[in-house]
Amino acid sequence: MASESPMGFDQLVAQVHHRTASADAAGLLDAAAAISADQAADADRLLDHFVTHARGTGMSWTDIGARLGVSKQAARQRFAAPAPTSVLPFSARLAPRLQTCLDQAGHEARTDGSAEIGTQHLLAGLLAEGVAAAILERLGVHADAIRDSSHRLFGPPADTPGDQIPPMSTEATCALDAAAHNAAANASDNAPPEVRTEHLLAMLALDPGSRARRVLNDLRVDIAAIKGELQCHITVNPTRPARWWKRRPPARQGCSFCGRTTSDVDQLVNGPGVAICGACVALAREILESRQPAL
């Protein structure tokens, strides 16, 4: 079956004359402008459709920009659907590379026809660029493998992609929140912490119940290896300052019965969680002896 040829210039001119009953220049110009706008809108939709398809297959913004004759940044700004807004704790901010990864995660979820962006989509999105992408690639983890594993574990994709980027799931939102806290714990100054791809990878890989971790387990990825790679960039398990009650000086030990401390008595007898001084031992002996029945 022969494919329909694109509309040529002569056909467009004929459409202009067909659209308006007026033969004056103003009427023809109005009709030409309307048809031109229709053609431009169709061309934009055509590009949007195939750019979305290319991103779904893993093509980078660099490759897409090169084929369209623009820079990577221009291609992403023109075609990338905005990632869902996430509220980060305190004054944390997203690093540009992590924002790119979140954009890709949104595309992954939309291509699947998912109602939410899950942590498995965040994991696939991290392969877009950044430290996390380098770590995952060194360990042999690729976007296609993540997609295949996700479909095995959580069900096949929908027959048609979604119309727009879905919201983040509760699990994904919690992972991003935890990444922000990890970034704050790793911050060395008072500047607002910047959440980077390695912070999010740490939270996804080290949460044993997350969908992302289940995908990594399904792919037989060594979680200890991920942790080892991450420790070159961040503190994976940052040490938190001791709570105030743990910093208090220990109380002086004393008798559990009369309250006198070691400075007031010569000797204490210690038991599990209690102590008794010699005076209280003598008093206890007297009480017991007084209660013994007479022979």
Order of alpha helices (4+ residues) and beta strands (2+ residues): alpha-alpha-alpha-alpha-beta-alpha-alpha-alpha-alpha-alpha-beta-alpha-alpha-alpha-alpha-beta-beta-alpha
